Amino acid sequence: MSVVFDAGQNSEANFALLAGTNLHYVGSVPASDCRDVLAVPADARAVVDADRFGQLTAYDTRRVIYGTERRAILTHSPELHAHQARGFDGTTLAKATRQLDELAATLARGKTRRAKDKVEAEIAKITLDAWVRRVITWELTGDTPAICGWPGPSTPPRGPRWRKRSSASTC
């Protein structure tokens, strides 16, 4: 019998418990815990079994995980990657872009009374997702009440009060 669990169940105590049994086990490690393995070039991975798994590739190594040296295997599935990228582009990134565009339109109308720090907090909330922050960078321009949409002594400048720069790649 083998126990399979995801990164949400990882802990030193759980690994120690399993190591004390005769069970085989497979767990996952969050990407943030193995940045060095993620940095291994793609050409270091080998195709696992093209007949059974298509273009699935893997890199087999050893590393210390929760205080014990263990076998670690980094896998990459181009098919899963493509599906995840489409899902990210079509949902998460699209939602963040829509919300930023709506905020820009509100600010461009000049009828809001939001302080710059409140606008920045709203942008930070919209771009909270780590993957969104990897592809969208933002800059709020202007620091006077009129620029941030407050009524001022003169006509507010035309155009958006912030702009975003984004890369086209989600990989």
GIKA-V267208 format. One record per run of one state. SS is the DSSP state (helix for helix, strand for strand, loop for the rest). FROM is the first residue (numbers start at 1). TO is the last residue. If there is no record, write none. Layout:
BEGIN
ss	from	to
SS	FROM	TO
SS	FROM	TO
END
This chain:
BEGIN
ss	from	to
loop	1	1
strand	2	5
loop	6	6
helix	7	9
loop	10	11
helix	12	19
loop	20	23
strand	24	27
loop	28	30
helix	31	33
loop	34	34
helix	35	38
loop	39	41
helix	42	44
loop	45	45
strand	46	47
loop	48	49
helix	50	53
loop	54	56
strand	57	65
loop	66	67
strand	68	76
loop	77	77
helix	78	109
loop	110	115
helix	116	126
loop	127	129
helix	130	135
strand	136	140
loop	141	161
strand	162	166
loop	167	171
END
